[in-house]
């Protein structure tokens, strides 16, 4: 299974924001993590919409973590950010042309493998990841 850069960026953003008590800005996070501003803005918006981040505009505003780090499960964040976790064509959103469909055991096996992967990631929380990570 291969995840997009967006998942990596989202997790790094959550880590960086969680490491600071002060509100963060898009510009500061962009510089700190070496990411493109457009990526940071898009991912912050997604994470805020899902309730992981709290954003406040204006003077004294910024980006803060909205949940306790121990309540943020890594697999849930990946599931939110990844647009397509289909590892085979028949699990993707678009129609698949496969001579074995609609009855194929491979589809079920791959779906279970994807769920096992996400379940494994959900054994980790942002808090448990931060506990073993140096501050930036």
BAMIMAR-808183 format. One record per residue: residue in three letters; x, y, z of N, C-alpha, C in turn. Coordinates in steps of 0.02 Angstrom, whole numbers, plus 50000, padded with zeros to 5 digits. Last residue first. Layout:
ALAXYZXYZXYZ;...
***
This chain:
UNK505375100250874505695104350821505645111650839;UNK505725086650984505385093050969505755096650914;UNK505725069250938506055075250963505655081450944;UNK504605056450987504845061050936505175067150967;UNK503865048351069504505045751044504815050250992;UNK502725055551094503135053351152503825050951129;UNK502095056950972502465062650999502925060651056;UNK501475044450965501985046150916502415051950942;UNK500555045351067501065040251071501635041551022;UNK499765056351019500135056651083500685051551088;UNK499195051250906499665056850898500085057450962;UNK499215033450928498895039950931499425045250918;UNK499085017250857499505022950876499085029250878;UNK498165009050809498455007150874498905012650901;UNK497905013450683497485016050737497705013750806;UNK498755005950606498935012950618498525015850675;UNK497994994250609498664994250639498885001450653;UNK496884998350537496804996350607497474996350643;UNK497495000150412497225005950448497115004450522;UNK497824986650386498334991850384498104997850425;UNK496564980750388497074978550437497624983850442;UNK495984986950276495704988150343496204986250397;UNK496784981150177496774988350185496514990150255;UNK496444967750192497134969850203497174977350214;UNK495094967950156495274966150225495994968350240;UNK495244971150020494874975750064495044974250138;UNK495924959949975496264966449974495904971550018;UNK494934950249995495584949550027495954956250030;UNK493904954849911493804954449983494464954050021;UNK494564953649785494294960049807494194960049884;UNK494824939949774495384944649781495144951349808;UNK493664933249749493914933049817494494937949828;UNK492334938749655493054937749655493304938249727;UNK491024941949564491214937049615491954935449611;UNK490674950249460490614952849528490824947949582;UNK492394949549411491864952849448491184950849420;UNK493304943949325493114940049384492554943249425;UNK493644952949227493234947149207493004942949267;UNK493484969949255493824963849276493374957949260;UNK493534985949256493384980749206493804974649224;UNK492764996749371493324992349354493094987349302;UNK492335013949395492155007149374492765003149353;UNK493135022549534492925022149465492755014849445;UNK493585019849664492935022849654492675022149582;UNK494365003549689494385010749675493675013249660;UNK494334990149697494194993749759494195001349748;UNK494714985349574494014984249594493844987649660;UNK496114988149567495624991949527494914991249552;UNK496864988549730496734985149666496164988849632;UNK496874997149833497524994549812497464990449748;UNK496055011349875495975005249835496645002849809;UNK496015023049941496405017749972496335011149934;UNK495965039149901495855032649869496305027449901;UNK496225050449975495635050349933495455043449906;UNK496745052250138496835048250077496195048050036;UNK496255059050251496665062550202496715058750135;UNK495525049850329495245056350311495605059350251;UNK496435039350347495805037950313495475044550289;UNK497405046150422497575043650355496935042450315;UNK496665048450538496915054150500497085051850429;UNK496435035350579495865039650564496085045650522;UNK497745030950607497365027950552496765032150531;UNK498045038750722498415039650659498025036850600;UNK496885046650826497165040350802497445041250732;UNK496835057050955496905057350882497255050950859;UNK496885056951089496235055451059496255055550983;UNK498105061351129497965054251140497285052151111;UNK498005075051106498425070951061498285063551069;UNK496375081851115496955079151151497345074651103;UNK495965093450984495835087551025496455085851065;UNK496415104050913495735104550940495555098750986;UNK497875113750901497595107050902496915107450938;UNK497785129150809497905125250870497615118350861;UNK498275143150722498065136150716498265132550780;UNK497695159950748498165154950723497855148150724;UNK497645176250825497355169950802497895165050781;UNK498165188250851498115183650908497815176950888;UNK497245195250721497775196250770497655191750831;UNK496445182750613496585189350642497145189350693;UNK495555167250643495835172550601496005178650642;UNK495875151450702495595157950719495945163150677;UNK495525134150703495855139850671495485146250689;UNK495915118650765495495124550777495865130350746;UNK495915101650706496225108150719495705113450730;UNK495035091150697495695089950727496055096450745;UNK493835092850629493845093850701494505092350735;UNK493735092850494493625086350527493665086950603;UNK494115105750466493425103750450493245097250486;UNK495465104850500495015109150539494295107050528;UNK495955096450400496005094350470495545098550515;UNK495695104450286495405097750294495395095550366;UNK496485115850315495755116450305495405109750314;UNK497745110050318497485113150379496725113850373;UNK497835106550183497805101350234497545104050300;UNK497875119150120497375114150101497285108950157;UNK498995125350180498335128350185497775123250171;UNK500025116450142499875117650213499165120450220;UNK500015117950003499875111450033499665112250106;UNK500365131449990499715129149964499525122349994;UNK501655131650043501125135150078500435132650055;UNK502605116750047502315122150008501715125150045;UNK503725113950186503185111950141502935117950102;UNK504615114450294504865114350225504345112050175;UNK504245116050424504205109250396504465108750325;UNK504445129850447504685124850495504735117850465;UNK503785136250340504505136850349504785131350393;UNK502465132050365502765131050299503525131250305;UNK502245136650494502255129450482502585127850415;UNK502275150550470502755147450516502815139950503;UNK501195151950381501865153850361502395150650405;UNK500125147850460500285144050399501005145650378;UNK500525148250635500275151250574500475146850515;UNK499955142550797500415142350741500105145950681;UNK499815147350968499495146150902500015146650847;UNK500845138851089500635144951055500285143250989;UNK501285126551124500705129151161500425135351127;UNK501805114051011501835121051033501195122851070;UNK501615101350965502215102551004502255109651031;UNK500515101550882500435098850950501035100350994;UNK501065106150764500575110350799500495108050871;UNK501865095050729502165101650741501695106150781;UNK500895084850714501445084150762501735091050780;UNK500085089850612499795088450677500335088050731;UNK501065090150509500745096350532500435095350602;UNK501335076550495501875081050517501585087650542;UNK500085072250449500345069650512500905074150539;UNK500015079350327499495080250379499755077950447;UNK501115074250256501085081350274500595082450331;UNK500705060850241501335062450275501325069650299;UNK499545062950166499515059750232500135061250273;UNK500085068950050499615072650091499555069650161;UNK500795059649981501165064450021500705068150069;UNK499855044049996500065050249963500465054650010;UNK500405027250022500025033150042500285039250004;UNK500235011049962500625017249958500175023149976;UNK500424994150000500005000050000500445006150000;
***
